[in-house]
Amino acid sequence: MSNKCKSWVWLYAKRQGDKAYCDLCTENENNEFCCIGGTTGSLGRHLKTIHGIKPLTTVTRRVSSGRELDNADTLASSTMTSSSSEVQSSEIGAPIPRKRRRTYKNQEDDRICNSDKTEQIHQALAKMIALNQMPLSFCSSEGFKQFMTVVEPNYKICKEGAIKSRLKALKSSVKEIIQKNLRDSISIACTSDCWSSISQQSYITVSAHIIDNQWCPKSYTLTTHEMEESHSAVNLAHQLKNTFDKWEIETKIMAVVTDNARNIINAVNSLTNVSETYDLTCAAHSIQLAVNNGLQQDGIDTLIQLSSKVVGHFKHSNLAKHALTKMQEQLGLNQLSLIQSCKTRWDSVYMMLDRLYTNRCAVTNVLADRSITNVAIAKKLDISECDWTKMETVVALLKPLQVVTTVFCGETHSPGSMVRPLISKVIEKHLKINTYDSEVVVSFKQTVVSQLIERFKLNNLTNIISSRQVASFLDPRYKDLEHEEIEVRENIRCKVQNLLVETNTSENRVDNEVPIQKKKGALEYLYGDEVHEVNDVSTQFQCYLAEPQLRYDFDPFEWWKSHEKKYPLVAMAAKKFLSIPATSVSSERCFSTAGNVVTPKRNSLAPENVNMLIFLYQNRQLML
């Protein structure tokens, strides 16, 4: 046998060429094994499974004469004492210690999480806490520790103070981006509102709205800080002024949109650096105030109270709730829960009545089932056929008002130029009194229409032109001012023309005639006149008037992006007035975020941490 046969299997087998034969098997058995390349795995498995022989501790034993032992018995009984022998004694069948090659997994376990990697994890953790509105204590929670032992076993868990410092650094970087964008804008419109947390801490929020150089509307939350003093007009004005000074935008504020509270309106009017203050309350809030006055009619108010009791019954009774779900499934209706109205939630009355009327059959069947609803409750919650008819009528009356509110409160920027045209269209198309209207409907329409006209000053024939009227003229969808009285249209155009003249004479003005320096041609030489580019105020204004009005569903910002060079002065004015939002919803949304930050379990959160977490989440698009 060749000296190359060093495996223990050759003690029980012999090799002929590239094949091996087991010595323990008879010749008529299939004891032929292929050994191409010297692999002995199949032969070893044969010896283990068929003959029950385990591998020896020592692969090859040589005696001093260089001859290999012939069998296992001789090998087990031999004792080598010569220093030249290579025999290692061990018990047959003992496991063979083997030094394994280092695998990738073992290398990963031994890898050190260096400082750069640790800092990356710290910053990613801070960003995750900001984006998911998580508590700062999450970084030291047991769940996070267990998670990191799998992801990065050698990562050293940081403390809350370290994460807080990273959050502050993240806030500073986001703030720098916002400040740069605000510096580059020619005008800024703001919204503001106040809110009280679950721990009775009062906060004021200020957000900014601009249109950038690419005619893309941008919205940023500037602050949500604590306001310890009373909400008087003087204190609110002081808070707004401090915020503008802190962000260095006091000279660029075009308007501040707020709700209809008298204290905040007086506070905005007292700010000397705000150029537009007339008729700039939140359009959605004004609509809700008008609707609430209309719903106070005797017939409608009674219906709302009854509907609220029915919804409350299904909200508090699990038996009735499950029965309603089964009944909806049997009737092929969408399995939707009933909605309860809330005084502080806009359009909640409409949503309650609409959902209740949609599930009329299911609700009626459940209330009529005495195994689910007893007689006393069913009698108390009974809705007559007349009430169902009245409910259908009220839903139809409230729907256009709910739709226009949704349009004003859209996620994308809804400019104030939409307010007067859409309110006028709602009055003209949906609140017009018809001969077949009932007394309740007529009373509701009259009340709501009078409220809308008063709150939005639609019949204002004075010389005071609001910023929303100017914005409507500068919006190519409403530039013809069809929603305004004829006398008012001319006043609006005159004011816009005066604004363009003032802009033209300011430090950012465009020269009336800009000579073009170029080589004179033969005709220019003969005429002896210089070539001028006519770009004065009157020409731009008249050309803009001659432009056809866009459809209501076109994007005015895209139109101005393609016409800015043609009407630079008009475009500058449009960028200022179209940046004013229709509502103060952007500030209202901050309070929804604040409700997720200041929870019952986190009601002692420091005001500076509340401000930081809300600021990062509301401006999260700058972190992605």
Secondary structure, 3 states (H helix, E strand, C coil): CCCCCCCHHHHCEEEECCEEEECCCCCCCCCEEECHHHCCHHHHHHHHHCCCCCCCCCCCCECCCCCECCCHHHHHHCCCCCCCCCCCCCCCCCCCCCCCCCCHHHHHHHCCCCHHHHHHHHHHHHHHHHHCCCCHHHHHCHHHHHHHHHHCCCCCCCCHHHHHHHHHHHHHHHHHHHHHHHHHCCCEEEEEEEEECCCCCEEEEEEEEEECCCCCEEEEEEEEEECCCCCCHHHHHHHHHHHHHHHCCCCCEEEEEECCCHHHHHHHHCCCCCCECCCCECHHHHHHHHHHHHCCCHHHHHHHHHHHHHHHHHHHCHHHHHHHHHHHHHCCCCCCCCCCCCCCCCCHHHHHHHHHHHCHHHHHHHHHCCCCCCHHHHHHCCCCHHHHHHHHHHHHHHHHHHHHHHHHCCCCCCEHHHHHHHHHHHHHHCCCCCCCCCHHHHHHHHHHHHHHHHHHCCCCCCCCCCHHHHHHHHCCCCCCCCCCCHHHHHHHHHHHHHHHHHHHCCCCCCCCEEECCCCCCHHHHHHCCCCEEECCHHHHHHHHHHCCCCCCCCCHHHHHHHHCCCCHHHHHHHHHHCCCECCCHHHHHHHHHHHHHCCHHHCCCCHHHHHHHHHHHHCHHHCC
